[in-house]
Amino acid sequence: HQTMIWGSVGGKDVHLVTLKTDVLEVDICSLGAALVAVRLKVRGEWLDVVLGYESLERYTNGGKPNFGTAVGRCANRIANGTCELDGQKYELDKNNGNHHLHGGTAGFYSQVFDLATSSEKQVTLTLTEPDGAMGYPGKVDVTVTYELSAGELHFRYEAVTDKPTLFSMTNHAYWNLKG
């Protein structure tokens, strides 16, 4: 288990955590709770099967903004950047033409999560997003946990909000299943 400061974004330290088993190693970055690398041991060789950048700078300058990150508050597009909850219309941040995509211009992918806990086989990252962020109603406390179990990688997303809101997270990793 290895944890290091990879750099900083917006004055917050960005951690890079490596989880390990005998057959699986995973690098996770606290910027966007991103999967940076997923290495499998195949015939004695380590093969990285997820696309990720080798430096924090690529995640912040010139790279694809959702590369391997946790995406939210809502993954995918919300047409016309509007939604209605309990009879009230909300205008969301429009970052994809006239639409809202992957949480907006300051979606989870662009935020530095706090490193809550880490061990050899598990890391938990947390983020609090205030009421009104990107136009969404309600404060939301988000927890992202990555855990290794033998040769398996498990993702667990949890959220607690103080009022009705939209919430639909996912991971935006690009997998290379051929190694």
Solvent accessible surface area in square Angstrom, and as a share of the most:
residue,aa,sasa,rsa
1,H,92,0.41
2,Q,93,0.41
3,T,54,0.32
4,M,79,0.35
5,I,91,0.46
6,W,47,0.16
7,G,27,0.26
8,S,68,0.44
9,V,40,0.23
10,G,83,0.80
11,G,78,0.75
12,K,88,0.37
13,D,77,0.40
14,V,0,0.00
15,H,39,0.17
16,L,22,0.11
17,V,2,0.01
18,T,13,0.07
19,L,0,0.00
20,K,67,0.29
21,T,22,0.13
22,D,128,0.66
23,V,67,0.38
24,L,3,0.01
25,E,30,0.14
26,V,0,0.00
27,D,18,0.09
28,I,1,0.00
29,C,1,0.00
30,S,1,0.01
31,L,10,0.05
32,G,0,0.00
33,A,0,0.00
34,A,0,0.00
35,L,0,0.00
36,V,12,0.07
37,A,8,0.06
38,V,5,0.03
39,R,52,0.19
40,L,59,0.30
41,K,88,0.37
42,V,50,0.29
43,R,225,0.82
44,G,56,0.54
45,E,116,0.52
46,W,95,0.33
47,L,64,0.32
48,D,63,0.33
49,V,11,0.06
50,V,5,0.03
51,L,88,0.44
52,G,29,0.27
53,Y,26,0.10
54,E,170,0.76
55,S,45,0.29
56,L,18,0.09
57,E,114,0.51
58,R,112,0.41
59,Y,20,0.08
60,T,62,0.36
61,N,95,0.49
62,G,75,0.73
63,G,19,0.18
64,K,118,0.50
65,P,82,0.52
66,N,20,0.10
67,F,21,0.09
68,G,0,0.00
69,T,2,0.01
70,A,0,0.00
71,V,0,0.00
72,G,0,0.00
73,R,2,0.01
74,C,10,0.06
75,A,23,0.18
76,N,94,0.48
77,R,133,0.48
78,I,28,0.14
79,A,66,0.51
80,N,76,0.39
81,G,0,0.00
82,T,35,0.20
83,C,20,0.12
84,E,120,0.54
85,L,38,0.19
86,D,129,0.67
87,G,67,0.65
88,Q,103,0.46
89,K,132,0.56
90,Y,41,0.15
91,E,103,0.46
92,L,8,0.04
93,D,39,0.20
94,K,86,0.36
95,N,49,0.25
96,N,48,0.25
97,G,75,0.72
98,N,79,0.41
99,H,62,0.28
100,H,0,0.00
101,L,32,0.16
102,H,24,0.11
103,G,1,0.01
104,G,0,0.00
105,T,83,0.48
106,A,40,0.31
107,G,1,0.01
108,F,0,0.00
109,Y,24,0.09
110,S,46,0.30
111,Q,39,0.17
112,V,12,0.07
113,F,1,0.01
114,D,74,0.39
115,L,50,0.25
116,A,53,0.41
117,T,81,0.47
118,S,38,0.24
119,S,55,0.35
120,E,90,0.41
121,K,94,0.40
122,Q,54,0.24
123,V,0,0.00
124,T,19,0.11
125,L,1,0.01
126,T,43,0.25
127,L,17,0.08
128,T,78,0.45
129,E,5,0.02
130,P,85,0.54
131,D,74,0.39
132,G,44,0.43
133,A,21,0.16
134,M,46,0.21
135,G,24,0.23
136,Y,2,0.01
137,P,6,0.04
138,G,0,0.00
139,K,82,0.35
140,V,1,0.00
141,D,55,0.29
142,V,2,0.01
143,T,35,0.20
144,V,0,0.00
145,T,5,0.03
146,Y,0,0.00
147,E,56,0.25
148,L,5,0.02
149,S,53,0.34
150,A,76,0.59
151,G,41,0.40
152,E,99,0.45
153,L,37,0.18
154,H,81,0.36
155,F,72,0.30
156,R,105,0.38
157,Y,59,0.22
158,E,87,0.39
159,A,42,0.32
160,V,108,0.62
161,T,58,0.34
162,D,98,0.51
163,K,87,0.37
164,P,81,0.51
165,T,26,0.15
166,L,46,0.23
167,F,68,0.28
168,S,59,0.38
169,M,26,0.12
170,T,57,0.33
171,N,28,0.15
172,H,46,0.20
173,A,18,0.14
174,Y,83,0.32
175,W,109,0.38
176,N,55,0.28
177,L,156,0.78
178,K,195,0.83
179,G,41,0.39
